[in-house]
Amino acid sequence: MLAAKQIALRSARLPLTSFAANRKKHTLPDLPYDYNALEPVISAEIMQLHHSKHHATYVNNLNLAEEKLGDAVAKNDVSTVIGLHGALKFNGGGHLNHSIFWQNLCPGGSGDPSGELAELITRDFGSFQAMKDKLSASTVAVQGSGWGWLGYNKGSGKLQIATCANQDPLEATTGLVPLFGIDVWEHAYYLQYKNVRPDYVKAIFEIANWNDVA
């Protein structure tokens, strides 16, 4: 079973019902590496746009949606509370997904999984290569924009492959704890890989940080 502290970290949820006047706003996390550190797999230009523009927009819009939600809750405006669901899901998911994604990557990659993670992958998929093949195929097949995930099923204690559309957060959508994600929104790769998504998905494993997952 994966380390308890890792599961707790991946299980963190955004607060949606309790709003104090001094509510702490979400902020754009710093990257643990420079924008050019993942080259040649992901260019510095893509990383800069992806992090400082796209992720930042999700953070800003999430804060705006939560402010509106706080006002609506204070006024007991149920209709507005319900109407904000889409913005909270999309921007909250975008913030959660990207915060995991940056940590899932590292310059040069960490090498193949080892220890308990490697054992779980072999148990549930047969081999590391088999897991990569299944995750890659599922991720490439995502229609439009979305994510491919290696997740942990807390009920069965097993690893599973899943995909989510748009910025839908994995745990809120499927119940799986997100461990390793691949962003297949075009802004994550198009400037470099054009419309050849399979090449991008294949290359992402070269910079995968399995130490972050384990």
Phi and psi in degrees as a GROMACS rama.xvg file:
@    title "Ramachandran Plot"
@    xaxis  label "Phi"
@    yaxis  label "Psi"
@TYPE xy
-67.0653  156.413  LEU-2
-55.9402  138.236  ALA-3
-60.2184  -39.401  ALA-4
-66.416  -31.2627  LYS-5
-70.1312  -40.8421  GLN-6
-64.0417  -41.0207  ILE-7
-62.3053  -39.7878  ALA-8
-64.601  -47.2119  LEU-9
-70.2243  -22.4373  ARG-10
-86.1295  -4.44994  SER-11
-57.3204  134.755  ALA-12
-115.989  152.637  ARG-13
-78.6774  138.314  LEU-14
-71.016  128.54  PRO-15
-121.622  -10.0534  LEU-16
-121.866  -11.6464  THR-17
-117.04  115.216  SER-18
-130.058  114.338  PHE-19
-98.1625  162.014  ALA-20
-61.3128  -29.7303  ALA-21
-103.489  32.5547  ASN-22
-52.9571  132.022  ARG-23
-74.6337  126.369  LYS-24
-79.5534  152.421  LYS-25
-72.671  146.108  HIS-26
-129.329  155.324  THR-27
-70.9788  120.939  LEU-28
-72.371  146.116  PRO-29
-69.6645  147.501  ASP-30
-77.5819  147.222  LEU-31
-82.6862  14.1097  PRO-32
-158.644  167.089  TYR-33
-75.6737  161.66  ASP-34
-59.6002  -30.4587  TYR-35
-92.0491  4.10759  ASN-36
-72.2179  -20.6656  ALA-37
-97.3365  4.57885  LEU-38
-67.5307  149.184  GLU-39
-87.6578  2.05738  PRO-40
-66.2858  -46.9508  VAL-41
-128.684  124.378  ILE-42
-70.5841  157.184  SER-43
-61.202  -36.3523  ALA-44
-62.6155  -45.1371  GLU-45
-63.2403  -45.2664  ILE-46
-61.8495  -42.1121  MET-47
-64.3641  -45.9467  GLN-48
-66.6318  -42.4118  LEU-49
-64.3242  -45.1414  HIS-50
-80.4194  -55.6334  HIS-51
-79.4205  -17.4814  SER-52
-109.413  -61.1368  LYS-53
-68.6246  -53.5883  HIS-54
-62.6245  -40.6591  HIS-55
-60.2815  -35.6844  ALA-56
-66.0622  -40.5229  THR-57
-61.3252  -42.3763  TYR-58
-62.7405  -47.7863  VAL-59
-62.7655  -43.6464  ASN-60
-71.6482  -30.0867  ASN-61
-65.0172  -44.3679  LEU-62
-61.6145  -41.1885  ASN-63
-63.8405  -42.5692  LEU-64
-64.8549  -38.6988  ALA-65
-70.2643  -33.0236  GLU-66
-64.1127  -44.3564  GLU-67
-64.4966  -37.9661  LYS-68
-64.6164  -41.6775  LEU-69
-59.9233  -43.0245  GLY-70
-64.41  -42.0393  ASP-71
-66.0377  -40.8686  ALA-72
-63.997  -42.3615  VAL-73
-62.4767  -32.2862  ALA-74
-93.2866  1.62557  LYS-75
56.362  37.8554  ASN-76
-91.2909  84.7053  ASP-77
-62.893  -38.1621  VAL-78
-60.1511  -44.8353  SER-79
-67.4594  -38.8949  THR-80
-56.6381  -46.9726  VAL-81
-65.3702  -40.144  ILE-82
-65.8498  -21.889  GLY-83
-84.063  -4.55854  LEU-84
-55.7987  -45.2543  HIS-85
-62.2387  -43.7336  GLY-86
-66.8509  -37.9023  ALA-87
-67.6806  -42.4186  LEU-88
-65.9286  -46.2877  LYS-89
-67.8802  -50.9506  PHE-90
-78.1847  -35.5346  ASN-91
-65.3058  -41.9118  GLY-92
-63.8212  -41.551  GLY-93
-60.7803  -40.302  GLY-94
-67.8868  -47.6476  HIS-95
-61.6653  -48.9417  LEU-96
-59.8113  -46.6208  ASN-97
-70.7822  -34.1388  HIS-98
-61.7503  -35.4653  SER-99
-74.4884  -43.1549  ILE-100
-57.3565  -45.9348  PHE-101
-61.0384  -38.5327  TRP-102
-74.6072  -23.981  GLN-103
-72.3326  -10.1193  ASN-104
-116.047  153.181  LEU-105
-156.668  152.07  CYS-106
-56.9562  125.085  PRO-107
78.4991  -8.69877  GLY-108
77.1292  161.446  GLY-109
-97.1788  -0.264139  SER-110
87.2918  176.614  GLY-111
-64.6426  154.852  ASP-112
-58.7928  153.131  PRO-113
-137.564  173.985  SER-114
61.7135  -139.403  GLY-115
-62.3309  -39.6346  GLU-116
-61.4054  -45.2907  LEU-117
-60.8665  -39.4581  ALA-118
-64.7981  -41.8802  GLU-119
-66.426  -40.4949  LEU-120
-62.3198  -44.8271  ILE-121
-64.2437  -41.2682  THR-122
-63.0089  -43.2312  ARG-123
-92.3656  -19.822  ASP-124
-125.449  -12.753  PHE-125
100.652  -37.6791  GLY-126
-166.81  164.74  SER-127
-63.5209  -41.5148  PHE-128
-62.5937  -39.7057  GLN-129
-64.102  -38.6583  ALA-130
-64.7795  -45.2735  MET-131
-60.7795  -41.8498  LYS-132
-62.4162  -43.2719  ASP-133
-69.0632  -43.9245  LYS-134
-64.0689  -41.8094  LEU-135
-63.0101  -47.3272  SER-136
-62.1899  -42.7396  ALA-137
-66.0364  -39.772  SER-138
-70.6301  -44.3569  THR-139
-60.6489  -32.4345  VAL-140
-80.7398  -4.74881  ALA-141
-57.8753  127.122  VAL-142
-83.599  129.208  GLN-143
70.8402  -129.82  GLY-144
-106.945  148.195  SER-145
168.263  -159.401  GLY-146
-138.698  147.209  TRP-147
-108.272  139.854  GLY-148
-134.548  142.833  TRP-149
-97.7567  119.7  LEU-150
-125.094  168.496  GLY-151
-117.637  124.915  TYR-152
-90.3478  107.85  ASN-153
-66.6894  -27.0393  LYS-154
-72.4335  -46.4889  GLY-155
-92.8058  -15.608  SER-156
73.0352  20.8999  GLY-157
-117.38  157.865  LYS-158
-84.3577  144.947  LEU-159
-140.81  154.175  GLN-160
-99.3173  136.952  ILE-161
-149.918  161.126  ALA-162
-127.62  154.488  THR-163
-133.344  141.05  CYS-164
-79.7522  152.327  ALA-165
53.1304  -125.443  ASN-166
-112.468  23.1931  GLN-167
-56.1859  125.6  ASP-168
-73.3931  137.554  PRO-169
-59.8165  -50.907  LEU-170
-67.2831  -42.8089  GLU-171
-66.2981  -26.2158  ALA-172
-89.53  -40.9303  THR-173
-120.109  -15.3404  THR-174
87.4028  -6.79667  GLY-175
-81.9503  141.22  LEU-176
-78.9844  123.364  VAL-177
-72.0151  128.39  PRO-178
-113.325  -50.3019  LEU-179
-139.678  122.286  PHE-180
-121.451  149.941  GLY-181
-122.448  117.828  ILE-182
-81.5782  118.252  ASP-183
-116.716  28.9061  VAL-184
-67.8663  143.411  TRP-185
-61.6317  -27.6122  GLU-186
-65.4645  -14.461  HIS-187
-80.7553  -16.3825  ALA-188
-150.65  -15.7915  TYR-189
-63.326  -37.2553  TYR-190
-59.6784  -24.4008  LEU-191
-108.126  -41.5485  GLN-192
-105.232  -0.567116  TYR-193
55.452  -130.162  LYS-194
-98.0402  15.5236  ASN-195
-94.8824  71.7654  VAL-196
-56.7925  -39.4609  ARG-197
-57.1184  -36.0152  PRO-198
-66.3061  -40.0211  ASP-199
-64.6956  -46.3501  TYR-200
-63.089  -40.452  VAL-201
-63.054  -42.0308  LYS-202
-70.9977  -27.865  ALA-203
-60.7883  -28.6527  ILE-204
-68.6342  -18.3906  PHE-205
-70.968  -18.9461  GLU-206
-121.253  19.6782  ILE-207
-71.242  136.47  ALA-208
-105.041  84.0991  ASN-209
-70.1444  -17.9862  TRP-210
-67.0058  -29.4959  ASN-211
-69.1158  -31.8433  ASP-212
-80.0161  -38.9867  VAL-213
